[in-house]
Amino acid sequence: MKRELTDLEKAKLRVEKKKKFYNHLTTYLIVNIFLLIINLRIAPIFLWCIFPAVGWGIALAFEAVEVFGTPFYGDSWEDREIQKELEKIEAKKRRFRELSQDEDLDQEEQLELKELQKLRPEWDDSDFV
């Protein structure tokens, strides 16, 4: 049976991954600068050094995404989106309660109330775990 990692162990693993990535990045830069110098001294007309730089750069980009996550779709983004959706749902519920309690509604508000009633789910909030 697999045991759960402690926060300290998780932090150490993340730091180790970051350390490996930065070592990989440093190696990438040194080697590609060296290849560029060789390329410019031997055949400056054709920049063949771009091919290993691009190939290795793609691999390095995938490693960066693995280590640091995507810039837009991380855990915090997901949490923010969930919070936004919950706020929208709560706003609709509040609006529905306000409209259903108001006796003298004009025609537009009555139509809005009917639309909100159509959107009302067939389940109760207590159905969720």
Secondary structure, DSSP 8 states (H G I E B T S, - for coil): ------HHHHHHHHHHHHHHHHHHHHHHHHHHHHHHHHHHHH-TTS-TTHHHHHHHHHHHHHHHHHHH--SSSSHHHHHHHHHHHHHHHHHHHHHHHHHHH-SS--HHHHHHHHHHHHHS-SS-GGG--
